[in-house]
Amino acid sequence: MQNEIVILKVSKFKTVALVGVTYRKADGTTGVSHGKTEAEAIANISVTVPAKALDFAPMPKRSSSGTYFRNNNGTMVEV
């Protein structure tokens, strides 16, 4: 079968309600899926998560001393 997935390892974390499932697809690629339960983690294997757009692109120079960028808190920082 082309869509065959083999479960390699199931990791259950004691401190957090999180289960990680390591799997290998038929084409040889491996990956990790997470969920609150083992069934949810296995169901999340086929779900693709869109990549987030990062807001760390340098902004145009506003002074002769350096460039500004937006940090994790959303404030402008000069480099």
Biopython code that builds the backbone (N, CA, C, O; Angstrom):
import numpy as np
from Bio.PDB.StructureBuilder import StructureBuilder

atoms = [
    (1, "MET", "N", (0.834, -1.191, 0.000)),
    (1, "MET", "CA", (0.000, 0.000, 0.000)),
    (1, "MET", "C", (0.877, 1.253, 0.000)),
    (1, "MET", "O", (1.941, 1.264, 0.620)),
    (2, "GLN", "N", (0.446, 2.285, -0.677)),
    (2, "GLN", "CA", (1.222, 3.507, -0.762)),
    (2, "GLN", "C", (1.044, 4.383, 0.465)),
    (2, "GLN", "O", (1.960, 5.127, 0.813)),
    (3, "ASN", "N", (-0.089, 4.323, 1.126)),
    (3, "ASN", "CA", (-0.368, 5.193, 2.261)),
    (3, "ASN", "C", (-0.069, 4.523, 3.594)),
    (3, "ASN", "O", (-0.641, 4.904, 4.615)),
    (4, "GLU", "N", (0.806, 3.544, 3.603)),
    (4, "GLU", "CA", (1.096, 2.796, 4.822)),
    (4, "GLU", "C", (1.939, 3.640, 5.778)),
    (4, "GLU", "O", (2.917, 4.270, 5.376)),
    (5, "ILE", "N", (1.540, 3.640, 7.050)),
    (5, "ILE", "CA", (2.257, 4.361, 8.099)),
    (5, "ILE", "C", (2.574, 3.376, 9.207)),
    (5, "ILE", "O", (1.688, 2.655, 9.667)),
    (6, "VAL", "N", (3.831, 3.335, 9.642)),
    (6, "VAL", "CA", (4.272, 2.444, 10.708)),
    (6, "VAL", "C", (4.563, 3.288, 11.944)),
    (6, "VAL", "O", (5.349, 4.234, 11.881)),
    (7, "ILE", "N", (3.933, 2.950, 13.065)),
    (7, "ILE", "CA", (4.163, 3.641, 14.331)),
    (7, "ILE", "C", (5.452, 3.087, 14.929)),
    (7, "ILE", "O", (5.550, 1.887, 15.188)),
    (8, "LEU", "N", (6.442, 3.955, 15.150)),
    (8, "LEU", "CA", (7.723, 3.523, 15.694)),
    (8, "LEU", "C", (7.770, 3.625, 17.217)),
    (8, "LEU", "O", (8.314, 2.742, 17.880)),
    (9, "LYS", "N", (7.203, 4.697, 17.775)),
    (9, "LYS", "CA", (7.336, 4.933, 19.205)),
    (9, "LYS", "C", (6.191, 5.809, 19.690)),
    (9, "LYS", "O", (5.765, 6.728, 18.991)),
    (10, "VAL", "N", (5.692, 5.521, 20.892)),
    (10, "VAL", "CA", (4.671, 6.352, 21.524)),
    (10, "VAL", "C", (5.267, 6.876, 22.824)),
    (10, "VAL", "O", (5.641, 6.094, 23.699)),
    (11, "SER", "N", (5.357, 8.206, 22.954)),
    (11, "SER", "CA", (5.933, 8.839, 24.138)),
    (11, "SER", "C", (4.823, 9.537, 24.910)),
    (11, "SER", "O", (4.131, 10.402, 24.373)),
    (12, "LYS", "N", (4.658, 9.154, 26.181)),
    (12, "LYS", "CA", (3.666, 9.801, 27.035)),
    (12, "LYS", "C", (4.403, 10.601, 28.095)),
    (12, "LYS", "O", (5.249, 10.070, 28.814)),
    (13, "PHE", "N", (4.076, 11.865, 28.182)),
    (13, "PHE", "CA", (4.736, 12.754, 29.136)),
    (13, "PHE", "C", (3.958, 12.762, 30.440)),
    (13, "PHE", "O", (2.730, 12.847, 30.436)),
    (14, "LYS", "N", (4.672, 12.673, 31.559)),
    (14, "LYS", "CA", (4.023, 12.607, 32.862)),
    (14, "LYS", "C", (3.579, 13.973, 33.363)),
    (14, "LYS", "O", (2.536, 14.087, 34.005)),
    (15, "THR", "N", (4.357, 15.004, 33.076)),
    (15, "THR", "CA", (4.060, 16.322, 33.633)),
    (15, "THR", "C", (3.032, 17.096, 32.826)),
    (15, "THR", "O", (2.422, 18.032, 33.342)),
    (16, "VAL", "N", (2.828, 16.716, 31.551)),
    (16, "VAL", "CA", (1.905, 17.433, 30.684)),
    (16, "VAL", "C", (0.955, 16.417, 30.051)),
    (16, "VAL", "O", (1.324, 15.261, 29.842)),
    (17, "ALA", "N", (-0.250, 16.845, 29.754)),
    (17, "ALA", "CA", (-1.202, 15.967, 29.067)),
    (17, "ALA", "C", (-0.884, 15.977, 27.578)),
    (17, "ALA", "O", (-1.599, 16.589, 26.783)),
    (18, "LEU", "N", (0.203, 15.287, 27.205)),
    (18, "LEU", "CA", (0.663, 15.297, 25.825)),
    (18, "LEU", "C", (1.219, 13.927, 25.471)),
    (18, "LEU", "O", (1.948, 13.316, 26.253)),
    (19, "VAL", "N", (0.869, 13.460, 24.291)),
    (19, "VAL", "CA", (1.367, 12.187, 23.786)),
    (19, "VAL", "C", (2.036, 12.452, 22.448)),
    (19, "VAL", "O", (1.463, 13.117, 21.584)),
    (20, "GLY", "N", (3.244, 11.937, 22.274)),
    (20, "GLY", "CA", (3.965, 12.079, 21.012)),
    (20, "GLY", "C", (4.061, 10.741, 20.311)),
    (20, "GLY", "O", (4.360, 9.730, 20.947)),
    (21, "VAL", "N", (3.815, 10.718, 19.018)),
    (21, "VAL", "CA", (3.878, 9.494, 18.224)),
    (21, "VAL", "C", (4.915, 9.699, 17.131)),
    (21, "VAL", "O", (4.785, 10.609, 16.312)),
    (22, "THR", "N", (5.949, 8.854, 17.112)),
    (22, "THR", "CA", (6.945, 8.869, 16.050)),
    (22, "THR", "C", (6.524, 7.841, 15.010)),
    (22, "THR", "O", (6.240, 6.694, 15.357)),
    (23, "TYR", "N", (6.481, 8.233, 13.746)),
    (23, "TYR", "CA", (5.992, 7.348, 12.695)),
    (23, "TYR", "C", (6.899, 7.411, 11.482)),
    (23, "TYR", "O", (7.689, 8.342, 11.326)),
    (24, "ARG", "N", (6.772, 6.393, 10.612)),
    (24, "ARG", "CA", (7.500, 6.354, 9.345)),
    (24, "ARG", "C", (6.506, 6.057, 8.243)),
    (24, "ARG", "O", (5.725, 5.111, 8.344)),
    (25, "LYS", "N", (6.531, 6.856, 7.194)),
    (25, "LYS", "CA", (5.648, 6.660, 6.043)),
    (25, "LYS", "C", (6.264, 5.641, 5.099)),
    (25, "LYS", "O", (7.422, 5.251, 5.253)),
    (26, "ALA", "N", (5.477, 5.216, 4.122)),
    (26, "ALA", "CA", (5.929, 4.210, 3.166)),
    (26, "ALA", "C", (7.087, 4.698, 2.314)),
    (26, "ALA", "O", (7.890, 3.889, 1.849)),
    (27, "ASP", "N", (7.192, 6.015, 2.099)),
    (27, "ASP", "CA", (8.286, 6.537, 1.273)),
    (27, "ASP", "C", (9.581, 6.712, 2.050)),
    (27, "ASP", "O", (10.575, 7.170, 1.486)),
    (28, "GLY", "N", (9.595, 6.355, 3.344)),
    (28, "GLY", "CA", (10.814, 6.391, 4.139)),
    (28, "GLY", "C", (10.961, 7.609, 5.020)),
    (28, "GLY", "O", (11.879, 7.655, 5.838)),
    (29, "THR", "N", (10.094, 8.599, 4.887)),
    (29, "THR", "CA", (10.202, 9.789, 5.723)),
    (29, "THR", "C", (9.625, 9.513, 7.108)),
    (29, "THR", "O", (8.629, 8.803, 7.254)),
    (30, "THR", "N", (10.268, 10.086, 8.114)),
    (30, "THR", "CA", (9.785, 9.929, 9.481)),
    (30, "THR", "C", (9.285, 11.267, 9.991)),
    (30, "THR", "O", (9.648, 12.321, 9.468)),
    (31, "GLY", "N", (8.447, 11.216, 11.018)),
    (31, "GLY", "CA", (7.906, 12.434, 11.587)),
    (31, "GLY", "C", (7.384, 12.180, 12.984)),
    (31, "GLY", "O", (7.324, 11.039, 13.444)),
    (32, "VAL", "N", (7.006, 13.259, 13.654)),
    (32, "VAL", "CA", (6.462, 13.183, 15.006)),
    (32, "VAL", "C", (5.140, 13.935, 15.015)),
    (32, "VAL", "O", (5.038, 15.036, 14.475)),
    (33, "SER", "N", (4.132, 13.332, 15.630)),
    (33, "SER", "CA", (2.826, 13.955, 15.765)),
    (33, "SER", "C", (2.464, 13.992, 17.236)),
    (33, "SER", "O", (2.807, 13.074, 17.981)),
    (34, "HIS", "N", (1.769, 15.050, 17.669)),
    (34, "HIS", "CA", (1.418, 15.204, 19.079)),
    (34, "HIS", "C", (-0.085, 15.372, 19.241)),
    (34, "HIS", "O", (-0.782, 15.809, 18.325)),
    (35, "GLY", "N", (-0.571, 15.013, 20.428)),
    (35, "GLY", "CA", (-1.971, 15.201, 20.759)),
    (35, "GLY", "C", (-2.183, 14.966, 22.242)),
    (35, "GLY", "O", (-1.259, 14.561, 22.947)),
    (36, "LYS", "N", (-3.397, 15.217, 22.721)),
    (36, "LYS", "CA", (-3.703, 15.017, 24.137)),
    (36, "LYS", "C", (-3.836, 13.539, 24.470)),
    (36, "LYS", "O", (-3.511, 13.125, 25.583)),
    (37, "THR", "N", (-4.312, 12.739, 23.518)),
    (37, "THR", "CA", (-4.420, 11.293, 23.698)),
    (37, "THR", "C", (-3.684, 10.609, 22.554)),
    (37, "THR", "O", (-3.315, 11.249, 21.570)),
    (38, "GLU", "N", (-3.473, 9.301, 22.691)),
    (38, "GLU", "CA", (-2.776, 8.560, 21.646)),
    (38, "GLU", "C", (-3.596, 8.540, 20.357)),
    (38, "GLU", "O", (-3.035, 8.632, 19.265)),
    (39, "ALA", "N", (-4.910, 8.420, 20.475)),
    (39, "ALA", "CA", (-5.770, 8.410, 19.286)),
    (39, "ALA", "C", (-5.726, 9.755, 18.567)),
    (39, "ALA", "O", (-5.720, 9.800, 17.336)),
    (40, "GLU", "N", (-5.694, 10.851, 19.325)),
    (40, "GLU", "CA", (-5.621, 12.183, 18.714)),
    (40, "GLU", "C", (-4.278, 12.399, 18.029)),
    (40, "GLU", "O", (-4.213, 13.015, 16.965)),
    (41, "ALA", "N", (-3.197, 11.892, 18.640)),
    (41, "ALA", "CA", (-1.873, 12.036, 18.035)),
    (41, "ALA", "C", (-1.782, 11.264, 16.729)),
    (41, "ALA", "O", (-1.171, 11.743, 15.773)),
    (42, "ILE", "N", (-2.377, 10.079, 16.670)),
    (42, "ILE", "CA", (-2.361, 9.287, 15.438)),
    (42, "ILE", "C", (-3.230, 9.959, 14.381)),
    (42, "ILE", "O", (-2.893, 9.939, 13.198)),
    (43, "ALA", "N", (-4.349, 10.556, 14.799)),
    (43, "ALA", "CA", (-5.206, 11.261, 13.847)),
    (43, "ALA", "C", (-4.523, 12.510, 13.297)),
    (43, "ALA", "O", (-4.805, 12.916, 12.170)),
    (44, "ASN", "N", (-3.629, 13.125, 14.073)),
    (44, "ASN", "CA", (-2.931, 14.333, 13.646)),
    (44, "ASN", "C", (-1.800, 14.060, 12.663)),
    (44, "ASN", "O", (-1.188, 15.004, 12.163)),
    (45, "ILE", "N", (-1.508, 12.803, 12.374)),
    (45, "ILE", "CA", (-0.428, 12.485, 11.434)),
    (45, "ILE", "C", (-0.736, 13.053, 10.055)),
    (45, "ILE", "O", (0.155, 13.583, 9.391)),
    (46, "SER", "N", (-1.979, 12.948, 9.623)),
    (46, "SER", "CA", (-2.328, 13.403, 8.274)),
    (46, "SER", "C", (-2.643, 14.892, 8.211)),
    (46, "SER", "O", (-2.858, 15.425, 7.122)),
    (47, "VAL", "N", (-2.675, 15.582, 9.366)),
    (47, "VAL", "CA", (-2.998, 17.005, 9.399)),
    (47, "VAL", "C", (-1.738, 17.810, 9.124)),
    (47, "VAL", "O", (-0.703, 17.581, 9.751)),
    (48, "THR", "N", (-1.819, 18.741, 8.200)),
    (48, "THR", "CA", (-0.682, 19.621, 7.932)),
    (48, "THR", "C", (-0.936, 20.953, 8.608)),
    (48, "THR", "O", (-2.017, 21.530, 8.483)),
    (49, "VAL", "N", (0.060, 21.436, 9.322)),
    (49, "VAL", "CA", (-0.046, 22.698, 10.034)),
    (49, "VAL", "C", (0.612, 23.779, 9.189)),
    (49, "VAL", "O", (1.769, 23.625, 8.798)),
    (50, "PRO", "N", (-0.094, 24.873, 8.896)),
    (50, "PRO", "CA", (0.521, 25.935, 8.093)),
    (50, "PRO", "C", (1.638, 26.627, 8.869)),
    (50, "PRO", "O", (1.535, 26.814, 10.081)),
    (51, "ALA", "N", (2.678, 26.997, 8.182)),
    (51, "ALA", "CA", (3.808, 27.677, 8.812)),
    (51, "ALA", "C", (3.424, 29.106, 9.157)),
    (51, "ALA", "O", (2.714, 29.773, 8.404)),
    (52, "LYS", "N", (3.901, 29.564, 10.298)),
    (52, "LYS", "CA", (3.613, 30.922, 10.725)),
    (52, "LYS", "C", (4.586, 31.886, 10.052)),
    (52, "LYS", "O", (5.760, 31.571, 9.858)),
    (53, "ALA", "N", (4.088, 33.039, 9.707)),
    (53, "ALA", "CA", (4.938, 34.081, 9.138)),
    (53, "ALA", "C", (5.607, 34.825, 10.287)),
    (53, "ALA", "O", (4.925, 35.389, 11.142)),
    (54, "LEU", "N", (6.917, 34.830, 10.311)),
    (54, "LEU", "CA", (7.646, 35.491, 11.378)),
    (54, "LEU", "C", (7.755, 36.987, 11.099)),
    (54, "LEU", "O", (7.851, 37.422, 9.951)),
    (55, "ASP", "N", (7.738, 37.748, 12.168)),
    (55, "ASP", "CA", (7.762, 39.203, 12.036)),
    (55, "ASP", "C", (9.131, 39.748, 12.430)),
    (55, "ASP", "O", (9.218, 40.736, 13.159)),
    (56, "PHE", "N", (10.206, 39.109, 11.951)),
    (56, "PHE", "CA", (11.550, 39.527, 12.311)),
    (56, "PHE", "C", (12.294, 40.156, 11.147)),
    (56, "PHE", "O", (13.508, 40.339, 11.226)),
    (57, "ALA", "N", (11.602, 40.490, 10.074)),
    (57, "ALA", "CA", (12.270, 41.092, 8.926)),
    (57, "ALA", "C", (12.751, 42.489, 9.295)),
    (57, "ALA", "O", (12.003, 43.258, 9.900)),
    (58, "PRO", "N", (13.982, 42.826, 8.941)),
    (58, "PRO", "CA", (14.479, 44.165, 9.256)),
    (58, "PRO", "C", (13.657, 45.238, 8.558)),
    (58, "PRO", "O", (13.254, 45.080, 7.406)),
    (59, "MET", "N", (13.418, 46.311, 9.261)),
    (59, "MET", "CA", (12.682, 47.430, 8.692)),
    (59, "MET", "C", (13.690, 48.415, 8.098)),
    (59, "MET", "O", (14.879, 48.340, 8.411)),
    (60, "PRO", "N", (13.242, 49.318, 7.262)),
    (60, "PRO", "CA", (14.157, 50.288, 6.672)),
    (60, "PRO", "C", (14.854, 51.124, 7.745)),
    (60, "PRO", "O", (14.305, 51.357, 8.822)),
    (61, "LYS", "N", (16.053, 51.562, 7.437)),
    (61, "LYS", "CA", (16.805, 52.371, 8.395)),
    (61, "LYS", "C", (16.081, 53.660, 8.703)),
    (61, "LYS", "O", (15.575, 54.335, 7.807)),
    (62, "ARG", "N", (16.038, 53.993, 9.970)),
    (62, "ARG", "CA", (15.419, 55.244, 10.380)),
    (62, "ARG", "C", (16.442, 56.185, 10.993)),
    (62, "ARG", "O", (16.163, 57.364, 11.211)),
    (63, "SER", "N", (17.626, 55.658, 11.267)),
    (63, "SER", "CA", (18.678, 56.510, 11.805)),
    (63, "SER", "C", (20.002, 56.029, 11.240)),
    (63, "SER", "O", (20.069, 54.972, 10.612)),
    (64, "SER", "N", (21.034, 56.788, 11.459)),
    (64, "SER", "CA", (22.341, 56.402, 10.936)),
    (64, "SER", "C", (23.019, 55.367, 11.824)),
    (64, "SER", "O", (24.061, 54.826, 11.452)),
    (65, "SER", "N", (22.445, 55.081, 12.996)),
    (65, "SER", "CA", (23.119, 54.181, 13.937)),
    (65, "SER", "C", (22.806, 52.712, 13.683)),
    (65, "SER", "O", (23.596, 51.862, 14.095)),
    (66, "GLY", "N", (21.701, 52.365, 13.029)),
    (66, "GLY", "CA", (21.413, 50.947, 12.808)),
    (66, "GLY", "C", (20.026, 50.726, 12.243)),
    (66, "GLY", "O", (19.383, 51.658, 11.760)),
    (67, "THR", "N", (19.564, 49.478, 12.307)),
    (67, "THR", "CA", (18.243, 49.133, 11.800)),
    (67, "THR", "C", (17.326, 48.790, 12.964)),
    (67, "THR", "O", (17.789, 48.487, 14.064)),
    (68, "TYR", "N", (16.048, 48.839, 12.719)),
    (68, "TYR", "CA", (15.048, 48.501, 13.721)),
    (68, "TYR", "C", (14.381, 47.183, 13.346)),
    (68, "TYR", "O", (14.236, 46.875, 12.163)),
    (69, "PHE", "N", (13.981, 46.414, 14.333)),
    (69, "PHE", "CA", (13.161, 45.243, 14.085)),
    (69, "PHE", "C", (12.206, 45.070, 15.259)),
    (69, "PHE", "O", (12.412, 45.638, 16.332)),
    (70, "ARG", "N", (11.166, 44.284, 15.042)),
    (70, "ARG", "CA", (10.158, 44.042, 16.066)),
    (70, "ARG", "C", (10.496, 42.761, 16.808)),
    (70, "ARG", "O", (10.632, 41.715, 16.174)),
    (71, "ASN", "N", (10.641, 42.803, 18.152)),
    (71, "ASN", "CA", (10.997, 41.623, 18.932)),
    (71, "ASN", "C", (9.748, 40.826, 19.320)),
    (71, "ASN", "O", (8.650, 41.131, 18.855)),
    (72, "ASN", "N", (9.912, 39.803, 20.173)),
    (72, "ASN", "CA", (8.803, 38.921, 20.563)),
    (72, "ASN", "C", (7.692, 39.672, 21.304)),
    (72, "ASN", "O", (6.529, 39.275, 21.228)),
    (73, "ASN", "N", (8.022, 40.719, 21.996)),
    (73, "ASN", "CA", (7.013, 41.478, 22.742)),
    (73, "ASN", "C", (6.304, 42.499, 21.880)),
    (73, "ASN", "O", (5.379, 43.163, 22.348)),
    (74, "GLY", "N", (6.713, 42.638, 20.642)),
    (74, "GLY", "CA", (6.078, 43.578, 19.747)),
    (74, "GLY", "C", (6.651, 44.983, 19.820)),
    (74, "GLY", "O", (6.109, 45.903, 19.207)),
    (75, "THR", "N", (7.740, 45.164, 20.561)),
    (75, "THR", "CA", (8.340, 46.486, 20.650)),
    (75, "THR", "C", (9.460, 46.621, 19.637)),
    (75, "THR", "O", (10.082, 45.631, 19.253)),
    (76, "MET", "N", (9.714, 47.831, 19.209)),
    (76, "MET", "CA", (10.756, 48.091, 18.231)),
    (76, "MET", "C", (12.114, 48.155, 18.929)),
    (76, "MET", "O", (12.260, 48.807, 19.963)),
    (77, "VAL", "N", (13.102, 47.475, 18.355)),
    (77, "VAL", "CA", (14.450, 47.439, 18.922)),
    (77, "VAL", "C", (15.425, 47.877, 17.841)),
    (77, "VAL", "O", (15.302, 47.467, 16.686)),
    (78, "GLU", "N", (16.384, 48.701, 18.206)),
    (78, "GLU", "CA", (17.389, 49.162, 17.254)),
    (78, "GLU", "C", (18.652, 48.328, 17.407)),
    (78, "GLU", "O", (19.112, 48.065, 18.518)),
    (79, "VAL", "N", (19.202, 47.918, 16.272)),
    (79, "VAL", "CA", (20.434, 47.132, 16.267)),
    (79, "VAL", "C", (21.576, 48.016, 15.841)),
    (79, "VAL", "O", (22.717, 47.558, 15.766)),
]
sb = StructureBuilder()
sb.init_structure("model")
sb.init_model(0)
sb.init_chain("A")
sb.init_seg("    ")
for serial, (resi, resn, name, xyz) in enumerate(atoms, 1):
    if name == "N":
        sb.init_residue(resn, " ", resi, " ")
    sb.init_atom(name, np.array(xyz, "f"), 0.0, 1.0, " ", f" {name:<3s}", serial, name[0])
structure = sb.get_structure()
